[in-house]
């Protein structure tokens, strides 16, 4: 094979060129795509992630005997619940939690208890709270030496 | 042989120095990024860019716009005379504004209003797509809100012998004080910034008979517009106006009073047609439409009244603020009922042209009732 200057490529050069092309196809393109995926966060997921963070902060800042309120401003079809002492928000648009659209944060210091129920796609889901324009109340209690934060919809 | 060894040694040293400098460079860059990551300015710029991108992509295609999230994080502001407002925003980054006078309070709020209006495109950009609302679980129309900032008022330190937060009058401040570094008032700035002559309005002054009250609005032009409208445009009847002055409205009485400064854009079913009319938004975001539409929009603003929706049960100086109907949204929004429901203070009133929408920055007490009454979708990151 000849290059532009009319010189013949050596086998070594050819292998390098092929490897470079392969590297671009196999590594750089997927890497670029992954980076795009990593940078692109849908609006509702962005909101859910921040909500979970704020709920978690509130859980950790609670004091005995003082209840706190918070207004949730996430999107419809997103719900708050607990999962092995993690506070989670998940998209239930398809009737169940979409694992790819779930954001959780572990609470190391306190146990969390979400009470109340929501009807999602005709089914009742216990211990779930809608993220869409809902006001919730946090209360802290002690039980057998454990600190438990209860999260419930604010009663009107 | 000796020379070769020396060369190799030289190359090795050069490489080490190069790598070392590279690490230092990356370190400095990371430190810089870390510093700006949490600054208010960075959040504002990120939001502004996402707004432009959303508007541009809406101009290009509706579908693509659905992929463009508005990356607008709600700022948490604490207005205080020495406190921290930690109970309002536990575990969050709070921007503290230390104030000494009631004017300082007004300034802090006015600055947020201005920043919100600027950040969200000054009413010139369409941010809502027909496809987006259903995707978010809503119908085709609705009021899309972006909560630019939540402002906590540290009541304990703001009510002292020398400072009374109830004396803060955001409206008057915006109408009379100049924007820092500029030679025009907040009101003039907003009016100039709008392609359609947005006015800042105070409920009791929007009688149509008070020639001195409308900022950036030509009253004679409004009168002419009404005369030429053949009954389409009317003045809001006196009894529908809210007489209460902003300075008369007190801050919330609850334990931790908090305000929300939010940008509201009402979406309508006619958006597709609107976008056809206004061509591609991309590259023309600063398009300043003129003529009939602009004039009509001005008259719409001229008849702003205190929205009953907003003021019922509201304790704070709601609607200090800024309403505007951009030409783009004038074309865009074709659902009168929704517009009335959410933009009652920037409407034509009974019997008026039903084809309009609105952009507005509102100051409301931050609570569920207000958010529910103002918004169908909240797009900001809490």
Interface residues (C-beta under 8 A of the other chain):
Chain A: X40 X41 X42 X43 X44 X46 X47 X50 X51 X53 X54 X56 X57 X58 X60 X61 X68 X71 X72 X73 X74 X75 X76 X77 X93 X132 X133 X134 X135 X154
Chain B: X67 X69 X70 X71 X73 X86 X87 X90 X91 X92 X136 X137 X138 X147 X366 X367 X368 X371 X372 X375 X377 X378 X379 X380 X381 X382
